[in-house]
């Protein structure tokens, strides 16, 4: 497809916002993926282009969290390996599925994301009580593997799911859980991007400007999270929750078709 001025006017601001949200609490894909679809990209091309921009943006976020010492590496690295493997399989499956099936799966995942965000009580940094190192490594890998498949197949909400899992299952404070989630999410983005690139499902004419917007959004979002701590991360999580609900309602009522 050939992008128009409207393509960039739709995609760039929303990708910037998605990058900001994603670097704080995850869930940025709930904003960025619909942006590409609204701009007229077919689902698979939208997913591949989204991975390109998100991957670069997430790398910026990881750099900022790492410099601030807000990443627990014994959690982040095993999870990243799991995400790398899981996302490769998930993206390979996504490419084989018909576009309408992929849209149904994306829609069905949204209420689940919303329900988890409502029911789960997240740990703050003051509540942090990590598991023994061996268990942390094992559970981190499994969390990364499962959510890596989800990220490769569907995408939106992965960072939020990772943050929740690290906080609830591993006992990591919400700020460090967010830093670990960005690291694992970066690995799954890279794996998925390679699969979509090999299949020709990346639109560089849209993806390259989106990279700049995503990187700026992620950098500013990571600063916001690090300065504000767990309280601000939780606020942004509820913002994501609102987006999930609104999008689900509009999709089911036929107001939007993605």
C-alpha positions as CSV (number, residue, x, y, z in Angstrom):
1,X,0.0,0.0,0.0
2,X,1.0,3.6,-0.5
3,X,0.9,5.8,2.6
4,X,-0.8,9.2,2.5
5,X,-0.4,12.3,4.7
6,X,-3.4,11.0,6.7
7,X,-1.5,7.8,7.4
8,X,1.3,9.7,9.2
9,X,-1.1,12.0,10.9
10,X,-2.9,9.0,12.4
11,X,0.0,6.8,13.2
12,X,2.7,9.1,14.5
13,X,0.9,10.8,17.4
14,X,-0.7,7.5,18.5
15,X,2.6,5.6,18.4
16,X,4.2,8.4,20.5
17,X,1.4,8.0,23.1
18,X,1.7,4.2,22.9
19,X,5.4,4.4,23.5
20,X,4.9,6.5,26.6
21,X,2.2,4.2,28.0
22,X,4.2,1.1,27.2
23,X,7.4,2.2,28.9
24,X,5.5,2.9,32.1
25,X,3.1,0.0,32.5
26,X,2.9,-2.0,29.2
27,X,-0.2,-2.2,27.1
28,X,1.0,0.3,24.5
29,X,0.0,-2.1,21.7
30,X,-3.6,-1.4,22.6
31,X,-3.0,2.1,21.2
32,X,-0.4,1.5,18.5
33,X,-1.8,-1.6,16.7
34,X,-5.3,0.0,16.2
35,X,-3.4,3.1,14.9
36,X,-2.0,1.2,12.0
37,X,-5.3,-0.5,11.3
38,X,-7.2,2.8,11.4
39,X,-4.6,4.1,8.9
40,X,-5.6,1.3,6.5
41,X,-2.8,-1.3,7.0
42,X,-4.0,-4.9,6.7
43,X,-3.7,-6.8,10.0
44,X,-0.4,-8.7,9.3
45,X,1.3,-5.7,7.8
46,X,0.1,-3.6,10.8
47,X,1.5,-6.2,13.2
48,X,4.9,-6.3,11.5
49,X,5.2,-2.6,11.2
50,X,4.1,-2.3,14.9
51,X,6.9,-4.7,15.9
52,X,9.5,-2.6,14.1
53,X,8.6,0.7,15.8
54,X,7.9,-0.9,19.2
55,X,11.1,-2.8,19.2
56,X,13.2,0.4,18.8
57,X,11.1,2.2,21.3
58,X,11.3,-0.5,23.9
59,X,15.1,-0.6,23.5
60,X,15.2,3.1,24.5
61,X,13.0,2.3,27.5
62,X,15.3,-0.6,28.6
63,X,18.3,1.6,28.3
64,X,16.7,4.2,30.6
65,X,15.6,1.6,33.2
66,X,19.0,-0.1,33.2
67,X,20.8,3.2,33.7
68,X,18.6,3.9,36.7
69,X,19.3,0.4,38.2
70,X,15.6,-0.5,37.9
71,X,16.0,-3.9,36.3
72,X,16.4,-7.2,38.3
73,X,18.6,-9.0,35.8
74,X,18.1,-12.5,37.3
75,X,14.5,-12.1,36.3
76,X,14.9,-10.1,33.1
77,X,17.4,-12.2,31.3
78,X,15.7,-15.6,31.7
79,X,12.4,-14.0,30.8
80,X,13.9,-12.4,27.7
81,X,15.2,-15.9,26.5
82,X,11.7,-17.3,27.1
83,X,10.1,-14.4,25.2
84,X,12.5,-14.8,22.3
85,X,11.6,-18.5,21.9
86,X,7.9,-18.0,22.5
87,X,7.5,-15.0,20.2
88,X,9.2,-16.8,17.4
89,X,6.6,-19.6,17.6
90,X,3.7,-17.2,18.1
91,X,4.6,-14.9,15.1
92,X,5.1,-18.0,12.9
93,X,1.5,-19.1,13.8
94,X,0.1,-15.5,13.3
95,X,1.4,-15.4,9.7
96,X,-0.4,-18.6,8.9
97,X,-3.8,-17.5,10.3
98,X,-6.4,-15.8,8.1
99,X,-6.7,-12.0,8.9
100,X,-10.3,-12.4,10.2
101,X,-9.3,-15.1,12.7
102,X,-6.4,-12.9,13.9
103,X,-8.8,-10.0,14.5
104,X,-11.2,-12.3,16.5
105,X,-8.3,-13.5,18.7
106,X,-7.2,-9.9,19.3
107,X,-10.7,-8.9,20.3
108,X,-11.2,-11.9,22.6
109,X,-7.9,-11.2,24.4
110,X,-8.9,-7.7,25.5
111,X,-11.6,-8.6,28.1
112,X,-9.1,-11.0,29.7
113,X,-6.5,-8.3,29.9
114,X,-9.0,-6.0,31.5
115,X,-10.2,-8.6,34.1
116,X,-6.6,-9.3,35.2
117,X,-5.9,-5.7,35.7
118,X,-9.0,-5.3,37.8
119,X,-8.6,-8.3,40.0
120,X,-4.8,-8.4,40.7
121,X,-3.3,-6.3,43.5
122,X,0.2,-5.2,42.4
123,X,3.1,-5.1,44.8
124,X,4.8,-1.8,45.5
125,X,8.6,-1.4,45.9
126,X,8.1,-1.4,49.6
127,X,6.3,-4.8,49.5
128,X,9.2,-6.5,47.5
129,X,9.9,-10.0,48.7
130,X,11.6,-12.0,45.9
131,X,11.8,-15.8,45.6
132,X,15.1,-17.7,45.9
133,X,17.3,-17.0,42.9
134,X,16.9,-20.5,41.3
135,X,13.1,-20.2,41.4
136,X,13.2,-16.7,40.1
137,X,15.2,-17.8,37.1
138,X,12.9,-20.8,36.4
139,X,9.6,-18.9,36.8
140,X,11.0,-16.0,34.8
141,X,11.8,-18.2,31.9
142,X,8.3,-19.8,32.0
143,X,6.6,-16.5,32.2
144,X,8.6,-15.2,29.3
145,X,7.9,-18.3,27.2
146,X,4.1,-18.2,27.7
147,X,3.8,-14.5,27.2
148,X,6.2,-14.5,24.3
149,X,3.8,-16.8,22.4
150,X,1.0,-14.4,23.2
151,X,3.1,-11.4,22.1
152,X,4.1,-13.0,18.8
153,X,0.5,-14.2,18.1
154,X,-1.5,-11.2,19.3
155,X,0.6,-8.5,21.0
156,X,-1.5,-5.8,22.8
157,X,-1.2,-6.0,26.6
158,X,2.0,-8.2,26.7
159,X,4.0,-5.6,28.7
160,X,1.2,-5.3,31.2
161,X,0.9,-9.0,31.6
162,X,4.6,-9.3,32.1
163,X,4.6,-6.6,34.7
164,X,1.8,-8.2,36.6
165,X,3.4,-11.7,36.4
166,X,6.8,-10.5,37.7
167,X,5.1,-8.5,40.5
168,X,2.6,-11.2,41.6
169,X,4.4,-14.4,41.0
170,X,8.0,-13.4,41.7
171,X,7.3,-10.8,44.4
172,X,9.2,-8.0,42.6
173,X,8.3,-4.4,43.3
174,X,6.2,-2.7,40.6
175,X,8.9,-0.4,39.3
176,X,11.5,-3.1,38.9
177,X,8.8,-5.4,37.5
178,X,8.2,-2.8,34.8
179,X,11.9,-2.6,34.0
180,X,12.1,-6.4,33.7
181,X,9.0,-6.5,31.5
182,X,10.4,-4.0,29.1
183,X,13.6,-6.1,28.8
184,X,11.6,-9.3,28.1
185,X,9.3,-7.5,25.8
186,X,12.3,-6.2,23.8
187,X,13.3,-9.8,23.1
188,X,9.9,-10.9,22.0
189,X,9.6,-7.8,19.7
190,X,13.0,-8.7,18.1
191,X,11.9,-12.3,17.5
192,X,8.5,-11.4,16.1
193,X,10.0,-8.7,13.9
194,X,12.5,-11.1,12.3
195,X,9.6,-13.4,11.4
196,X,7.5,-10.6,10.0
197,X,10.4,-9.2,8.0
198,X,11.2,-12.6,6.4
199,X,7.5,-12.8,5.4
200,X,7.6,-9.3,3.9
201,X,5.0,-7.9,6.4
202,X,6.8,-4.6,7.4
203,X,5.9,-1.3,5.8
204,X,9.2,0.7,6.2
205,X,7.7,3.9,4.8
206,X,5.4,4.1,7.8
207,X,7.6,2.2,10.2
208,X,10.6,4.5,10.1
209,X,8.8,7.7,11.1
210,X,7.0,5.6,13.7
211,X,10.3,4.5,15.2
212,X,11.2,8.1,16.0
213,X,7.8,8.7,17.7
214,X,8.0,5.4,19.6
215,X,11.6,6.1,20.9
216,X,10.6,9.6,22.1
217,X,7.5,8.3,23.8
218,X,9.4,5.5,25.5
219,X,12.1,7.7,26.7
220,X,9.7,10.2,28.3
221,X,7.6,7.5,29.7
222,X,10.5,5.7,31.4
223,X,11.5,9.0,33.0
224,X,8.0,9.5,34.2
225,X,7.9,6.0,35.7
226,X,11.3,6.1,37.4
227,X,10.6,9.5,39.0
228,X,7.1,8.6,40.1
229,X,7.6,5.1,41.2
230,X,5.0,2.4,41.6
231,X,2.1,4.8,42.2
232,X,2.4,6.4,38.8
233,X,2.8,3.0,37.1
234,X,-0.5,1.8,38.7
235,X,-2.2,5.0,37.5
236,X,-1.1,4.3,33.9
237,X,-2.2,0.7,34.2
238,X,-5.7,1.9,34.9
239,X,-5.5,4.2,31.9
240,X,-4.7,1.1,29.8
241,X,-7.6,-0.7,31.5
242,X,-9.9,2.1,30.3
243,X,-8.6,1.8,26.8
244,X,-9.2,-2.0,26.8
245,X,-12.8,-1.6,28.0
246,X,-13.6,1.2,25.5
247,X,-12.1,-0.6,22.6
248,X,-13.9,-3.9,23.5
249,X,-17.3,-2.1,23.8
250,X,-16.9,-0.3,20.5
251,X,-15.8,-3.5,18.7
252,X,-18.7,-5.5,20.0
253,X,-21.2,-2.8,19.2
254,X,-19.9,-2.5,15.6
255,X,-18.7,1.1,16.0
256,X,-15.2,0.0,15.0
257,X,-14.2,-3.2,13.2
258,X,-10.8,-4.1,14.7
